[in-house]
């Protein structure tokens, strides 16, 4: 997992509420084992028509949105069933962060554990970002994970919440297992400083 410090990128707005994980990545893609093939399934029912041709009206198919790295999505993003394939598909497509007024808890946890930054903002900030995107699809924002701020196009900075442990892991590019492995020396020192514990069992008399 790559460390995350500062993300500066163009946004693309998808201001739809309650986008569930099946809309993010259809269930038929859950059979694959190669993450690199999941990008094609991202928002498949919206990106493609019944014949498999790109839908020109869908925002991700517009030429001016190509290369955007920050998705601005509606409230309760990632609701529905739990599937790590949802953040995998978003990452595979090129998104590095999702900004929304709220996230489904399971999706948010899956995303953060896989290096996709979820940024929760207030409704006014969300509306401002959607409006700016509608006016100018080349709009960019800067997300500073260390400072826990998003710098908006007008220069205003707003904060966002993230728990300290997750923030540490993302800044250092490690998952939970990687964090534990990095503490191997400290674990060994702790064990060495404590005498072995003898387990006893009670015997019935």
N, CA and C atoms as a LAMMPS dump frame, in Angstrom:
ITEM: TIMESTEP
0
ITEM: NUMBER OF ATOMS
615
ITEM: BOX BOUNDS ff ff ff
-5.0000000000000000e+02 5.0000000000000000e+02
-5.0000000000000000e+02 5.0000000000000000e+02
-5.0000000000000000e+02 5.0000000000000000e+02
ITEM: ATOMS id mol type element x y z
1 1 1 N 0.847 -1.187 0
2 1 2 C 0 0 0
3 1 3 C 0.884 1.239 0
4 2 1 N 0.588 2.18 -0.891
5 2 2 C 1.387 3.387 -0.991
6 2 3 C 1.025 4.37 0.125
7 3 1 N 2.045 5.024 0.715
8 3 2 C 1.75 6.033 1.742
9 3 3 C 0.911 7.169 1.165
10 4 1 N 0.065 7.742 1.99
11 4 2 C -0.739 8.896 1.599
12 4 3 C -0.347 10.059 2.495
13 5 1 N 0.006 11.178 1.886
14 5 2 C 0.311 12.38 2.64
15 5 3 C -0.587 13.511 2.16
16 6 1 N -0.327 13.975 0.939
17 6 2 C -1.13 15.038 0.332
18 6 3 C -1.621 14.562 -1.027
19 7 1 N -2.907 14.703 -1.259
20 7 2 C -3.5 14.348 -2.543
21 7 3 C -4.045 15.625 -3.179
22 8 1 N -3.508 15.991 -4.317
23 8 2 C -4.032 17.113 -5.088
24 8 3 C -4.51 16.567 -6.425
25 9 1 N -5.76 16.789 -6.74
26 9 2 C -6.279 16.234 -7.984
27 9 3 C -7.593 16.859 -8.401
28 10 1 N -7.962 16.556 -9.635
29 10 2 C -9.242 17.027 -10.154
30 10 3 C -10.374 16.191 -9.57
31 11 1 N -11.492 16.846 -9.353
32 11 2 C -12.651 16.149 -8.807
33 11 3 C -13.625 15.794 -9.925
34 12 1 N -14.439 14.794 -9.658
35 12 2 C -15.595 14.501 -10.498
36 12 3 C -16.761 14.273 -9.547
37 13 1 N -17.883 14.936 -9.828
38 13 2 C -19.02 14.901 -8.911
39 13 3 C -20.076 13.911 -9.376
40 14 1 N -20.496 13.064 -8.461
41 14 2 C -21.583 12.116 -8.68
42 14 3 C -22.539 12.285 -7.491
43 15 1 N -23.344 13.36 -7.503
44 15 2 C -24.148 13.726 -6.328
45 15 3 C -25.421 12.903 -6.173
46 16 1 N -25.248 11.606 -6.127
47 16 2 C -26.368 10.679 -5.959
48 16 3 C -26.292 10.107 -4.546
49 17 1 N -27.4 10.14 -3.829
50 17 2 C -27.409 9.586 -2.483
51 17 3 C -27.599 8.077 -2.499
52 18 1 N -27.104 7.433 -1.447
53 18 2 C -27.306 6 -1.233
54 18 3 C -26.769 5.131 -2.375
55 19 1 N -25.611 5.482 -2.892
56 19 2 C -24.968 4.628 -3.897
57 19 3 C -24.447 3.388 -3.187
58 20 1 N -25.002 2.227 -3.532
59 20 2 C -24.615 1.017 -2.806
60 20 3 C -23.466 0.295 -3.508
61 21 1 N -22.937 -0.707 -2.816
62 21 2 C -21.754 -1.396 -3.34
63 21 3 C -22.051 -2.196 -4.609
64 22 1 N -23.299 -2.579 -4.823
65 22 2 C -23.635 -3.285 -6.054
66 22 3 C -23.635 -2.332 -7.232
67 23 1 N -23.948 -1.069 -6.999
68 23 2 C -23.845 -0.069 -8.061
69 23 3 C -22.384 0.291 -8.314
70 24 1 N -21.586 0.27 -7.257
71 24 2 C -20.155 0.554 -7.43
72 24 3 C -19.486 -0.562 -8.223
73 25 1 N -19.765 -1.813 -7.87
74 25 2 C -19.19 -2.958 -8.583
75 25 3 C -20.205 -4.104 -8.551
76 26 1 N -20.738 -4.516 -9.697
77 26 2 C -21.76 -5.575 -9.722
78 26 3 C -21.255 -6.887 -9.122
79 27 1 N -22.2 -7.668 -8.604
80 27 2 C -21.854 -8.902 -7.9
81 27 3 C -21.085 -9.885 -8.771
82 28 1 N -21.324 -9.869 -10.076
83 28 2 C -20.641 -10.852 -10.933
84 28 3 C -19.125 -10.662 -10.941
85 29 1 N -18.66 -9.475 -10.563
86 29 2 C -17.213 -9.225 -10.528
87 29 3 C -16.571 -9.741 -9.244
88 30 1 N -17.381 -10.208 -8.306
89 30 2 C -16.819 -10.691 -7.055
90 30 3 C -16.101 -12.026 -7.213
91 31 1 N -16.286 -12.674 -8.359
92 31 2 C -15.64 -13.964 -8.593
93 31 3 C -14.174 -13.822 -8.988
94 32 1 N -13.789 -12.644 -9.448
95 32 2 C -12.432 -12.49 -9.959
96 32 3 C -11.444 -12.41 -8.81
97 33 1 N -10.221 -12.824 -9.071
98 33 2 C -9.165 -12.785 -8.058
99 33 3 C -8.096 -11.746 -8.388
100 34 1 N -8.169 -11.178 -9.598
101 34 2 C -7.184 -10.184 -10.025
102 34 3 C -7.787 -8.783 -9.866
103 35 1 N -7.253 -7.995 -8.951
104 35 2 C -7.788 -6.659 -8.708
105 35 3 C -7.699 -5.765 -9.943
106 36 1 N -6.696 -6.01 -10.773
107 36 2 C -6.477 -5.126 -11.92
108 36 3 C -7.629 -5.166 -12.912
109 37 1 N -8.463 -6.185 -12.879
110 37 2 C -9.571 -6.271 -13.821
111 37 3 C -10.858 -5.655 -13.323
112 38 1 N -10.841 -5.086 -12.114
113 38 2 C -12.076 -4.586 -11.521
114 38 3 C -12.459 -3.197 -12.005
115 39 1 N -11.507 -2.44 -12.519
116 39 2 C -11.809 -1.077 -12.946
117 39 3 C -12.888 -1.046 -14.021
118 40 1 N -12.895 -2.048 -14.891
119 40 2 C -13.887 -2.064 -15.968
120 40 3 C -15.302 -2.236 -15.432
121 41 1 N -15.448 -2.797 -14.241
122 41 2 C -16.771 -3.017 -13.68
123 41 3 C -17.291 -1.859 -12.842
124 42 1 N -16.458 -0.838 -12.607
125 42 2 C -16.87 0.277 -11.767
126 42 3 C -18.087 0.987 -12.357
127 43 1 N -19.152 1.101 -11.568
128 43 2 C -20.399 1.75 -11.998
129 43 3 C -20.861 1.21 -13.357
130 44 1 N -20.709 -0.089 -13.543
131 44 2 C -20.937 -0.679 -14.873
132 44 3 C -22.329 -0.37 -15.422
133 45 1 N -23.357 -0.501 -14.602
134 45 2 C -24.724 -0.301 -15.097
135 45 3 C -24.976 1.133 -15.516
136 46 1 N -24.181 2.066 -15.016
137 46 2 C -24.324 3.469 -15.385
138 46 3 C -23.368 3.846 -16.515
139 47 1 N -22.2 3.23 -16.541
140 47 2 C -21.202 3.584 -17.56
141 47 3 C -21.515 2.99 -18.931
142 48 1 N -22.232 1.855 -18.943
143 48 2 C -22.463 1.151 -20.214
144 48 3 C -23.949 0.876 -20.412
145 49 1 N -24.351 0.805 -21.689
146 49 2 C -25.742 0.476 -21.988
147 49 3 C -25.91 -1.036 -22.094
148 50 1 N -27.098 -1.479 -22.5
149 50 2 C -27.392 -2.912 -22.56
150 50 3 C -26.503 -3.648 -23.55
151 51 1 N -25.971 -2.938 -24.523
152 51 2 C -25.09 -3.555 -25.527
153 51 3 C -23.618 -3.483 -25.139
154 52 1 N -23.345 -2.951 -23.951
155 52 2 C -21.968 -2.844 -23.501
156 52 3 C -21.235 -1.644 -24.051
157 53 1 N -21.958 -0.697 -24.655
158 53 2 C -21.331 0.508 -25.198
159 53 3 C -21.359 1.62 -24.15
160 54 1 N -20.317 2.456 -24.1
161 54 2 C -20.276 3.537 -23.113
162 54 3 C -21.472 4.471 -23.227
163 55 1 N -22.036 4.804 -22.097
164 55 2 C -23.14 5.746 -22.043
165 55 3 C -22.573 7.162 -22.034
166 56 1 N -22.759 7.93 -23.104
167 56 2 C -22.136 9.254 -23.185
168 56 3 C -22.677 10.249 -22.162
169 57 1 N -23.834 9.953 -21.578
170 57 2 C -24.433 10.873 -20.61
171 57 3 C -23.897 10.681 -19.194
172 58 1 N -23.198 9.558 -18.958
173 58 2 C -22.687 9.312 -17.61
174 58 3 C -21.419 10.123 -17.39
175 59 1 N -21.308 10.714 -16.213
176 59 2 C -20.255 11.689 -15.951
177 59 3 C -18.852 11.126 -16.167
178 60 1 N -18.606 9.867 -15.815
179 60 2 C -17.252 9.317 -15.962
180 60 3 C -16.873 9.075 -17.414
181 61 1 N -17.855 9.102 -18.304
182 61 2 C -17.563 8.897 -19.723
183 61 3 C -17.34 10.207 -20.472
184 62 1 N -17.497 11.328 -19.798
185 62 2 C -17.273 12.616 -20.445
186 62 3 C -15.773 12.871 -20.592
187 63 1 N -15.328 13.349 -21.747
188 63 2 C -13.885 13.549 -21.976
189 63 3 C -13.217 14.417 -20.924
190 64 1 N -13.925 15.431 -20.437
191 64 2 C -13.3 16.372 -19.516
192 64 3 C -13.11 15.807 -18.113
193 65 1 N -13.696 14.65 -17.825
194 65 2 C -13.524 14.067 -16.487
195 65 3 C -12.443 12.991 -16.453
196 66 1 N -11.869 12.675 -17.601
197 66 2 C -10.843 11.634 -17.624
198 66 3 C -9.622 12.073 -16.83
199 67 1 N -9.134 11.2 -15.992
200 67 2 C -7.963 11.506 -15.182
201 67 3 C -8.276 12.093 -13.819
202 68 1 N -9.552 12.302 -13.52
203 68 2 C -9.908 12.8 -12.19
204 68 3 C -9.546 11.749 -11.15
205 69 1 N -9.057 12.193 -10.012
206 69 2 C -8.586 11.257 -8.984
207 69 3 C -9.364 11.353 -7.674
208 70 1 N -10.314 12.292 -7.606
209 70 2 C -11.093 12.47 -6.381
210 70 3 C -12.572 12.457 -6.743
211 71 1 N -13.311 11.504 -6.172
212 71 2 C -14.739 11.385 -6.427
213 71 3 C -15.516 12.121 -5.332
214 72 1 N -16.432 12.984 -5.749
215 72 2 C -17.333 13.665 -4.816
216 72 3 C -18.697 12.999 -4.957
217 73 1 N -19.128 12.289 -3.934
218 73 2 C -20.33 11.465 -4.025
219 73 3 C -21.357 11.867 -2.981
220 74 1 N -22.617 11.464 -3.218
221 74 2 C -23.711 11.802 -2.326
222 74 3 C -23.655 11.082 -0.999
223 75 1 N -24.554 11.479 -0.138
224 75 2 C -24.63 10.954 1.229
225 75 3 C -24.821 9.435 1.26
226 76 1 N -24.289 8.807 2.301
227 76 2 C -24.413 7.359 2.542
228 76 3 C -23.759 6.55 1.431
229 77 1 N -22.62 7.019 0.977
230 77 2 C -21.905 6.336 -0.098
231 77 3 C -21.384 4.985 0.384
232 78 1 N -21.568 3.946 -0.439
233 78 2 C -21.051 2.62 -0.129
234 78 3 C -21.948 1.781 0.749
235 79 1 N -23.237 2.13 0.807
236 79 2 C -24.162 1.317 1.599
237 79 3 C -24.394 -0.03 0.911
238 80 1 N -25.113 -0.907 1.568
239 80 2 C -25.376 -2.22 0.978
240 80 3 C -24.437 -3.28 1.518
241 81 1 N -24.223 -4.308 0.724
242 81 2 C -23.438 -5.448 1.18
243 81 3 C -21.964 -5.109 1.305
244 82 1 N -21.284 -5.848 2.173
245 82 2 C -19.855 -5.651 2.366
246 82 3 C -19.079 -6.35 1.254
247 83 1 N -18.203 -5.6 0.589
248 83 2 C -17.325 -6.206 -0.414
249 83 3 C -16.11 -5.313 -0.619
250 84 1 N -14.926 -5.882 -0.382
251 84 2 C -13.694 -5.124 -0.6
252 84 3 C -13.512 -4.774 -2.07
253 85 1 N -14.219 -5.481 -2.941
254 85 2 C -14.102 -5.204 -4.37
255 85 3 C -14.523 -3.777 -4.711
256 86 1 N -15.382 -3.167 -3.882
257 86 2 C -15.827 -1.799 -4.162
258 86 3 C -14.659 -0.81 -4.089
259 87 1 N -13.913 -0.737 -2.98
260 87 2 C -12.747 0.152 -2.989
261 87 3 C -11.674 -0.291 -3.977
262 88 1 N -11.529 -1.597 -4.204
263 88 2 C -10.556 -2.061 -5.196
264 88 3 C -10.894 -1.502 -6.574
265 89 1 N -12.175 -1.508 -6.932
266 89 2 C -12.589 -1.007 -8.249
267 89 3 C -12.335 0.493 -8.361
268 90 1 N -12.644 1.227 -7.307
269 90 2 C -12.405 2.669 -7.325
270 90 3 C -10.917 2.982 -7.443
271 91 1 N -10.096 2.268 -6.69
272 91 2 C -8.645 2.455 -6.781
273 91 3 C -8.127 2.057 -8.154
274 92 1 N -8.627 0.943 -8.68
275 92 2 C -8.189 0.488 -9.992
276 92 3 C -8.518 1.467 -11.089
277 93 1 N -9.625 2.165 -10.941
278 93 2 C -10.031 3.158 -11.941
279 93 3 C -9.145 4.399 -11.878
280 94 1 N -8.558 4.643 -10.73
281 94 2 C -7.681 5.797 -10.587
282 94 3 C -8.048 6.763 -9.479
283 95 1 N -9.126 6.481 -8.765
284 95 2 C -9.495 7.355 -7.657
285 95 3 C -8.596 7.085 -6.45
286 96 1 N -8.191 8.159 -5.805
287 96 2 C -7.369 8.043 -4.604
288 96 3 C -8.128 8.445 -3.35
289 97 1 N -9.255 9.129 -3.546
290 97 2 C -10.049 9.568 -2.41
291 97 3 C -11.497 9.751 -2.834
292 98 1 N -12.395 9.622 -1.856
293 98 2 C -13.817 9.898 -2.064
294 98 3 C -14.241 10.908 -1.014
295 99 1 N -14.896 11.978 -1.454
296 99 2 C -15.425 13 -0.551
297 99 3 C -16.937 12.869 -0.532
298 100 1 N -17.511 12.841 0.66
299 100 2 C -18.956 12.678 0.785
300 100 3 C -19.418 13.221 2.14
301 101 1 N -20.7 13.61 2.255
302 101 2 C -21.215 14.01 3.563
303 101 3 C -21.274 12.852 4.555
304 102 1 N -21.378 11.612 4.05
305 102 2 C -21.381 10.46 4.955
306 102 3 C -21.107 9.188 4.172
307 103 1 N -20.553 8.195 4.882
308 103 2 C -20.218 6.907 4.288
309 103 3 C -20.867 5.791 5.091
310 104 1 N -21.177 4.688 4.42
311 104 2 C -21.565 3.481 5.136
312 104 3 C -20.339 2.974 5.893
313 105 1 N -20.523 2.549 7.13
314 105 2 C -19.393 2.199 7.996
315 105 3 C -18.525 1.091 7.416
316 106 1 N -19.162 0.029 6.907
317 106 2 C -18.379 -1.107 6.402
318 106 3 C -17.567 -0.692 5.19
319 107 1 N -18.182 0.065 4.276
320 107 2 C -17.425 0.532 3.109
321 107 3 C -16.251 1.401 3.553
322 108 1 N -16.518 2.314 4.461
323 108 2 C -15.448 3.212 4.909
324 108 3 C -14.279 2.422 5.484
325 109 1 N -14.555 1.437 6.323
326 109 2 C -13.489 0.626 6.902
327 109 3 C -12.728 -0.131 5.826
328 110 1 N -13.456 -0.738 4.883
329 110 2 C -12.798 -1.468 3.796
330 110 3 C -11.929 -0.543 2.959
331 111 1 N -12.444 0.649 2.681
332 111 2 C -11.7 1.598 1.859
333 111 3 C -10.398 2.016 2.532
334 112 1 N -10.484 2.42 3.78
335 112 2 C -9.299 2.9 4.487
336 112 3 C -8.254 1.798 4.644
337 113 1 N -8.696 0.565 4.856
338 113 2 C -7.747 -0.543 4.994
339 113 3 C -7.043 -0.865 3.685
340 114 1 N -7.617 -0.419 2.575
341 114 2 C -7.022 -0.687 1.269
342 114 3 C -6.371 0.536 0.632
343 115 1 N -6.285 1.623 1.401
344 115 2 C -5.565 2.793 0.9
345 115 3 C -6.394 3.773 0.106
346 116 1 N -7.735 3.667 0.18
347 116 2 C -8.618 4.643 -0.452
348 116 3 C -9.102 5.592 0.64
349 117 1 N -8.733 6.855 0.546
350 117 2 C -9.045 7.813 1.597
351 117 3 C -10.504 8.258 1.504
352 118 1 N -11.231 8.148 2.597
353 118 2 C -12.604 8.624 2.661
354 118 3 C -12.632 9.912 3.47
355 119 1 N -13.187 10.956 2.873
356 119 2 C -13.166 12.287 3.478
357 119 3 C -14.601 12.744 3.695
358 120 1 N -15.002 12.838 4.949
359 120 2 C -16.366 13.252 5.279
360 120 3 C -16.407 14.755 5.517
361 121 1 N -17.28 15.441 4.748
362 121 2 C -17.398 16.888 4.861
363 121 3 C -18.844 17.269 5.174
364 122 1 N -19.058 18.509 5.554
365 122 2 C -20.408 18.984 5.848
366 122 3 C -21.179 19.198 4.549
367 123 1 N -22.492 19.321 4.677
368 123 2 C -23.352 19.444 3.504
369 123 3 C -23.029 20.676 2.667
370 124 1 N -22.714 21.788 3.309
371 124 2 C -22.419 23.006 2.568
372 124 3 C -21.157 22.845 1.712
373 125 1 N -20.134 22.23 2.28
374 125 2 C -18.901 21.981 1.515
375 125 3 C -19.181 21.045 0.343
376 126 1 N -19.976 20.02 0.577
377 126 2 C -20.357 19.099 -0.491
378 126 3 C -21.069 19.843 -1.621
379 127 1 N -22.035 20.664 -1.274
380 127 2 C -22.781 21.408 -2.303
381 127 3 C -21.86 22.36 -3.072
382 128 1 N -20.918 22.966 -2.361
383 128 2 C -19.983 23.881 -3.01
384 128 3 C -19.115 23.136 -4.03
385 129 1 N -18.656 21.953 -3.664
386 129 2 C -17.816 21.178 -4.583
387 129 3 C -18.601 20.751 -5.817
388 130 1 N -19.839 20.315 -5.624
389 130 2 C -20.666 19.908 -6.761
390 130 3 C -20.919 21.099 -7.674
391 131 1 N -21.212 22.253 -7.096
392 131 2 C -21.464 23.454 -7.885
393 131 3 C -20.229 23.879 -8.666
394 132 1 N -19.066 23.828 -8.01
395 132 2 C -17.831 24.209 -8.71
396 132 3 C -17.518 23.253 -9.845
397 133 1 N -17.762 21.961 -9.627
398 133 2 C -17.527 20.991 -10.692
399 133 3 C -18.452 21.257 -11.881
400 134 1 N -19.72 21.565 -11.596
401 134 2 C -20.665 21.855 -12.676
402 134 3 C -20.223 23.073 -13.493
403 135 1 N -19.625 24.036 -12.811
404 135 2 C -19.158 25.237 -13.494
405 135 3 C -17.844 24.994 -14.237
406 136 1 N -16.98 24.189 -13.624
407 136 2 C -15.642 23.967 -14.183
408 136 3 C -15.176 22.545 -13.865
409 137 1 N -15.29 21.62 -14.826
410 137 2 C -14.891 20.229 -14.592
411 137 3 C -13.403 20.042 -14.301
412 138 1 N -12.605 21.095 -14.484
413 138 2 C -11.169 20.974 -14.194
414 138 3 C -10.849 21.378 -12.758
415 139 1 N -11.877 21.588 -11.939
416 139 2 C -11.691 21.999 -10.547
417 139 3 C -10.832 21 -9.783
418 140 1 N -9.886 21.51 -9.03
419 140 2 C -9.007 20.66 -8.22
420 140 3 C -9.136 21.015 -6.746
421 141 1 N -8.857 20.059 -5.9
422 141 2 C -8.785 20.286 -4.453
423 141 3 C -7.538 19.593 -3.928
424 142 1 N -7.145 19.971 -2.738
425 142 2 C -5.989 19.355 -2.077
426 142 3 C -6.423 18.776 -0.74
427 143 1 N -6.124 17.512 -0.542
428 143 2 C -6.432 16.828 0.713
429 143 3 C -5.111 16.575 1.441
430 144 1 N -5 17.112 2.628
431 144 2 C -3.801 16.94 3.453
432 144 3 C -4.164 16 4.597
433 145 1 N -3.689 14.768 4.512
434 145 2 C -4.05 13.782 5.53
435 145 3 C -3.427 14.109 6.871
436 146 1 N -2.171 14.546 6.877
437 146 2 C -1.508 14.864 8.144
438 146 3 C -2.257 15.967 8.89
439 147 1 N -2.698 16.983 8.162
440 147 2 C -3.422 18.097 8.78
441 147 3 C -4.915 17.821 8.89
442 148 1 N -5.375 16.775 8.224
443 148 2 C -6.795 16.405 8.171
444 148 3 C -7.646 17.566 7.649
445 149 1 N -7.209 18.109 6.505
446 149 2 C -7.932 19.225 5.904
447 149 3 C -8.112 19.006 4.405
448 150 1 N -9.17 19.631 3.891
449 150 2 C -9.386 19.715 2.451
450 150 3 C -9.341 21.188 2.082
451 151 1 N -8.468 21.546 1.145
452 151 2 C -8.403 22.924 0.674
453 151 3 C -9.25 23.047 -0.578
454 152 1 N -10.269 23.886 -0.512
455 152 2 C -11.239 24.047 -1.582
456 152 3 C -10.726 25.034 -2.639
457 153 1 N -11.386 25.072 -3.783
458 153 2 C -10.926 25.961 -4.854
459 153 3 C -10.845 27.432 -4.458
460 154 1 N -11.673 27.872 -3.492
461 154 2 C -11.635 29.277 -3.078
462 154 3 C -10.584 29.534 -2.001
463 155 1 N -9.795 28.508 -1.675
464 155 2 C -8.737 28.661 -0.686
465 155 3 C -9.148 28.318 0.721
466 156 1 N -10.43 28.115 0.958
467 156 2 C -10.903 27.767 2.292
468 156 3 C -10.524 26.326 2.621
469 157 1 N -10.141 26.079 3.87
470 157 2 C -9.803 24.731 4.318
471 157 3 C -10.845 24.24 5.307
472 158 1 N -11.255 23.014 5.147
473 158 2 C -12.201 22.406 6.086
474 158 3 C -11.584 21.12 6.619
475 159 1 N -11.87 20.804 7.848
476 159 2 C -11.326 19.608 8.468
477 159 3 C -12.193 18.393 8.215
478 160 1 N -11.601 17.231 8.395
479 160 2 C -12.365 15.988 8.3
480 160 3 C -11.853 15.011 9.355
481 161 1 N -12.749 14.137 9.845
482 161 2 C -12.356 13.222 10.923
483 161 3 C -11.709 11.946 10.398
484 162 1 N -10.77 11.431 11.169
485 162 2 C -10.195 10.112 10.898
486 162 3 C -9.527 9.657 12.201
487 163 1 N -9.66 8.38 12.535
488 163 2 C -9.084 7.932 13.797
489 163 3 C -7.553 7.88 13.699
490 164 1 N -6.852 8.119 14.808
491 164 2 C -5.395 8.241 14.79
492 164 3 C -4.675 7.012 14.244
493 165 1 N -5.16 5.798 14.582
494 165 2 C -4.477 4.595 14.114
495 165 3 C -4.564 4.466 12.595
496 166 1 N -5.757 4.676 12.041
497 166 2 C -5.917 4.606 10.587
498 166 3 C -5.08 5.678 9.904
499 167 1 N -5.074 6.868 10.453
500 167 2 C -4.271 7.962 9.903
501 167 3 C -2.791 7.578 9.872
502 168 1 N -2.309 6.988 10.968
503 168 2 C -0.908 6.558 11.037
504 168 3 C -0.605 5.521 9.949
505 169 1 N -1.482 4.536 9.812
506 169 2 C -1.254 3.481 8.816
507 169 3 C -1.219 4.047 7.402
508 170 1 N -2.141 4.955 7.071
509 170 2 C -2.181 5.532 5.732
510 170 3 C -0.965 6.404 5.46
511 171 1 N -0.562 7.183 6.444
512 171 2 C 0.612 8.044 6.265
513 171 3 C 1.877 7.234 6.023
514 172 1 N 1.939 6.024 6.62
515 172 2 C 3.133 5.189 6.499
516 172 3 C 2.977 4.069 5.471
517 173 1 N 1.81 3.994 4.856
518 173 2 C 1.612 3 3.804
519 173 3 C 1.622 1.567 4.292
520 174 1 N 1.041 1.327 5.465
521 174 2 C 0.987 -0.031 6
522 174 3 C -0.45 -0.377 6.363
523 175 1 N -0.79 -1.656 6.232
524 175 2 C -2.084 -2.105 6.715
525 175 3 C -1.931 -2.555 8.165
526 176 1 N -2.976 -3.127 8.745
527 176 2 C -2.918 -3.506 10.154
528 176 3 C -1.856 -4.563 10.416
529 177 1 N -1.744 -5.531 9.508
530 177 2 C -0.715 -6.562 9.662
531 177 3 C 0.67 -5.95 9.521
532 178 1 N 0.821 -5.065 8.552
533 178 2 C 2.112 -4.409 8.374
534 178 3 C 2.521 -3.605 9.595
535 179 1 N 1.54 -2.977 10.233
536 179 2 C 1.835 -2.228 11.461
537 179 3 C 2.362 -3.155 12.545
538 180 1 N 1.704 -4.311 12.728
539 180 2 C 2.136 -5.26 13.753
540 180 3 C 3.534 -5.796 13.454
541 181 1 N 3.796 -6.091 12.179
542 181 2 C 5.123 -6.579 11.813
543 181 3 C 6.197 -5.524 12.075
544 182 1 N 5.818 -4.268 11.907
545 182 2 C 6.761 -3.185 12.174
546 182 3 C 7.074 -3.017 13.654
547 183 1 N 6.227 -3.585 14.492
548 183 2 C 6.437 -3.496 15.939
549 183 3 C 7.068 -4.777 16.496
550 184 1 N 7.637 -5.595 15.617
551 184 2 C 8.184 -6.889 16.041
552 184 3 C 9.265 -6.741 17.109
553 185 1 N 10.135 -5.748 16.951
554 185 2 C 11.209 -5.558 17.933
555 185 3 C 10.638 -5.178 19.295
556 186 1 N 9.634 -4.31 19.307
557 186 2 C 9.026 -3.895 20.567
558 186 3 C 8.292 -5.057 21.224
559 187 1 N 7.66 -5.886 20.418
560 187 2 C 6.955 -7.057 20.945
561 187 3 C 7.951 -8.033 21.567
562 188 1 N 9.072 -8.248 20.857
563 188 2 C 10.099 -9.155 21.374
564 188 3 C 10.697 -8.628 22.677
565 189 1 N 10.909 -7.309 22.743
566 189 2 C 11.466 -6.718 23.957
567 189 3 C 10.494 -6.859 25.127
568 190 1 N 9.226 -6.692 24.85
569 190 2 C 8.215 -6.85 25.907
570 190 3 C 8.216 -8.288 26.419
571 191 1 N 8.234 -9.244 25.491
572 191 2 C 8.227 -10.648 25.902
573 191 3 C 9.474 -10.999 26.71
574 192 1 N 10.611 -10.427 26.296
575 192 2 C 11.858 -10.737 26.997
576 192 3 C 11.882 -10.17 28.412
577 193 1 N 11.153 -9.076 28.622
578 193 2 C 11.163 -8.426 29.937
579 193 3 C 10.139 -9.017 30.903
580 194 1 N 9.362 -9.975 30.422
581 194 2 C 8.356 -10.602 31.286
582 194 3 C 8.637 -12.098 31.372
583 195 1 N 8.662 -12.637 32.562
584 195 2 C 8.957 -14.069 32.706
585 195 3 C 7.86 -14.908 32.05
586 196 1 N 8.254 -16.087 31.589
587 196 2 C 7.246 -16.985 30.983
588 196 3 C 6.131 -17.294 31.969
589 197 1 N 4.948 -17.333 31.468
590 197 2 C 3.804 -17.639 32.321
591 197 3 C 3.503 -19.128 32.256
592 198 1 N 3.309 -19.725 33.437
593 198 2 C 3.027 -21.163 33.527
594 198 3 C 1.523 -21.33 33.655
595 199 1 N 0.973 -22.066 32.735
596 199 2 C -0.461 -22.345 32.787
597 199 3 C -0.71 -23.57 33.641
598 200 1 N -1.643 -23.473 34.568
599 200 2 C -1.991 -24.59 35.421
600 200 3 C -3.434 -24.942 35.208
601 201 1 N -3.744 -26.182 35.401
602 201 2 C -5.129 -26.634 35.287
603 201 3 C -5.59 -27.187 36.615
604 202 1 N -6.814 -26.877 36.969
605 202 2 C -7.366 -27.377 38.214
606 202 3 C -7.789 -28.829 38.036
607 203 1 N -7.47 -29.623 39.044
608 203 2 C -7.832 -31.029 38.989
609 203 3 C -8.947 -31.306 39.997
610 204 1 N -9.921 -32.031 39.529
611 204 2 C -10.997 -32.379 40.451
612 204 3 C -10.508 -33.429 41.441
613 205 1 N -10.843 -33.23 42.689
614 205 2 C -10.436 -34.191 43.746
615 205 3 C -11.662 -34.971 44.187
